[in-house]
Amino acid sequence: MVAKKSKDIVGIDEVGRGPLAGPVAVCALRLKNGFKAKNFANFRDSKKLSHIQRLKWLEKIEEEKKQGNIIYKVSFESNKVIDQKGIVFAIKKSLANSLKNLNLNPKTCQVLLDGGLRAPIEYVNQKTIIKGDEKELAIALSSIVAKVARDRLMIKLSKKYIGYGFEKHKGYGTREHYKALKNKGVLEIHRKSFLGIS
């Protein structure tokens, strides 16, 4: 996996499309000229990493950020927006916000997106890549940041909503989560549309 040499390469990935609870998150991550791709030579697909392994890679990302070689922005859209407008709308809105917060020139930057994601039309140089987090380092790193950001939020919410196990399953539909739903009921952070509740 090799990073392209450009001052305006931006990788984008989302996380949280499928959980039953919590927000969706999108990270837009910009690689600048001083970025050291060699520091990520052994990087693996973030989906195959544990939470602890992601945190270790995030440390390296943060080191590059401190040196000014990486800039990233993460945007969230709540379960309420997902229920009211749909998951696709929520992802698009979060994606647009994360890009906007990077303060890029939409006509000169190169935007690389994972899967079926699309940037707003004003970003004229954009490319959607199937399994992009396995093929483009900028997308892979944005995936790490997005996953850790959302995981941290769900861990924080687990302290407010005790007994649902969000610190473990992060809102996904595990056996433990369904058991908590049955015994304790639906919370305000649950996606009612995903649970078939109007």
N, C-alpha and C positions, 0 to 999 in steps of 0.2 A: 504494500500500500504506500504510494508516494504522493506527497503534497505537491501541487502545481506551484510554480514560482510566479507569483503575482502579488502586488500589494492590495488587490481587491478581490481575492477569492473568499467567498462566503459559503459555508456549509450549513445546511438546515436539516433538522430532524425533529420529529414530534414523539411524545410519549404520553400514554394515558388514553389511547383511543378505546380500549376495551374494558377498563375496570367498571365496577358497579358503583363506585363512590369516588369522590374527589374530582379535581380539575384535570383538564388536559394541559400539557405544557409543550411549548415550542422553543427551541434554542436556535438562534442565528449566531454563528461563530466565524469571525474573520481572521484569516491568517495574513500576517504582515510580512514584509521582506526579511526581517531578522529571524523568523520562525525556524526552529531547529528540528526538522523532520526526523533526523537521526535519533533524537531522544524518544521517538515513538516507533522505532523500527520493529519492535516485538509486539506491537499493539494487535489485539484480537477483536473480533466482532463483539460489540458491547452486550449484545443479547446473550452471549455465552459466558459473561463474566458475573461473578457474585457481587453483591453490594460492597463487600470489603475490597474486592479487586477494583471496582469502579472508583472507590474513594482513593485508592493508590494512584490510579491514572489521573484522577482529578487534581491531585497534588502537583503532578508534572504540568498539567494544563495551567494551574494557578501560578506556577513558577514562570512559565512563558508569558502569562498575563502581566505579572509584576514587571517583567523586562520590556513590556510594550509590544510583544511579538504576537499576542493573541488578544482580541477583543470579543466579548460575547454578551448577548442579552437574552434573557429568558422571559417569556410572557406566558401567563396562565389565563385560562378561561374557566369559569366555575361550572359546577354541575347544574346550576340554575340556567345558565346560558345554554348549556348542552340540552337541557330539557325543553327550553323555550324555542330555541332556534335550530337545534340539531348538532350532531358531532362535527359534521363537515363545516358548517358555519363557524363553530367554535375554533376549529383548527385554523381555518383561513384567517379569522380575526386575530388570533394569537400570533400566527406567522407574520401577518402584516405589521403588527405592533413590534415584534422582535426585530424585524428588518428596519423599521422606521427608527427605532431607538439606537441603531448603530450609526445613524447619520451618514449614510453612504450616498454616493452619486448613483442613482438607479440606472443611468445610461452607460456607466463605465465599469461597474463591478460585474464580476462573474458569479452568479448564484447557482450553487449545486444543491439539489434537493433529493431527499430520499423518497423512494416509492412513487406514489401518485400525487405527491405534493406539487403545488404550483404557487409561485410568487405572484404578487400583483402585477398587472400588465405593464406598468411603467418600468419594471426591471427587465429590460430588453434582452439581456444576455443571461438567460437561465436555462438550466438543463436538469431534467428529472431523470434519475438513475435508479433502476430497479436494483434492490439490495445495495443501495449506495453506501450504506455504513460498512459494507465489506470491501468496497472498491475505491472510495475517496476518503482520504484522511480527514479532510475538513468536515465531512458529514459524520464520520465516525466519532470525532471529538465532540461535535455538537450533540450527538446521541448520548455520550457520557454525561455531559453537563445537564442535559434535559432530564435524564433518568435520575441522577443524583438529586437535582433540585426538587423533582416531584416526590421522590422517596422521602426526602427530608421533611417536606410539607406533610406527608401522610404520617410520618413518625411523630411529628408535632401534634397532629390531630388526634393521634392515638392516646395522648395524655388528656385530651379533653373528652374523648368518647371512649371511656374505659370499657374493656371487655369485648371489643369487636376485633381485636387483633390486627389493627391497621399497621402496626409497627412490623408485622411479619408479612402479611399478604398485600399490603399497600393498596387495598381496595379492590383487588381482583376477586373473581368468583371462586374462591377455594371452598372446600368442605367446611373449614372453620368459619369462614365468613358467612356462608349460608346458614350455618347452625346459629350464629349470633343473631342474624336477621330473624330467624324463626323464634328465638327465645327472647330477644330484646326489642325487636321491631325495627322499622325503617327510621333512619336519621335524616336530618336536614341536608347532610352532605351526600346522601345517596342520590343516584341518578334515577329518578322515578320512571323515566321513559325506558330505561334499560331493564327495570324491574317489572315493567308492564303495568305501572300505576299511573293513573292520570292525575 
